[in-house]
Amino acid sequence: MKEVKEVKKVNNVKDLRDELTDVFEKLRIGEIGLGEAKELANVAGKVMSTAKTQLEYNKFLGNNKSSIDFLKSDK
């Protein structure tokens, strides 16, 4: 039976950046393979692309007051 790893939830862009930094470090020390690192980076890029799409949509509508929770962070 395959071991299930604990997964940290990515709630905002800061969490995503922190997670990608962890992926980079794990790749450097050989804890994860290049294929896994590429897939994680690919998914992260798609998440950011959806946020960008939402920003562009808000701009198109002239809606400057609508914020995107994912882009907010406490720092």
N, C-alpha and C positions, 0 to 999 in steps of 0.2 A: 504494500500500500504506500502511495506517495505521501511524503511528509508535507503538511500544510504549514506554510510560513505565515507569521503575523504580518499583516499589511497595514501600513500607516495610511490613514485617509488624508488626501490632499484637498484641503478646504479653500485654499486661495493661492495666488501666484507666488507668495513667499514660500509656502509649503512646497510648491512644485519646484521652485528654484533650489530649495534645501534638498529635496529628494534627488534632483538631477546632480547636485554636487556630490551626494552620497554615491550615486551610480558611477560618477567619474572616478571617485576614490577607489571604489570596489573594483572597477576595471583596471586601474593602475596597479593594484596589488594582486590582481589575478583571482579575486574572489568571485567575479562573474565573467562570463565570456563576452566577446565582441558582439556576437549575434544578439544576446539578451540586452546588452547596453544599447545597441542600435534600435531595437524594438521599443525599449522604454523611451528613448529620445524621440522616436517617431510618434508615439502616442502623445507625449508631452507637446510636440509640435502641433498635433491635431487639436488638442485642448486649447492651446493658445490661438489657433486659427479660428475656433468657434467664438472665442472672446473678441477677436478682431472683427469678425463678421457682425457680432452684436454691436460693437462700437460704431461700425460703419452704418448699420441699420439705424441706430439712434441718431447719428449725424444726418442721415438722409431725411429722417422725419423731423429734424430740427429739435429733437428732444434732448436738451442738455441737462435736464434734471434727473433723468433716469440713470442710476448708477448700476454697475455690475459688481455684485457681491464678490465674485471670484477674484477680481482685481484689487479688492480692498485687503489690507493687512494691518495688523496692529502696530507695525513699525514703519 
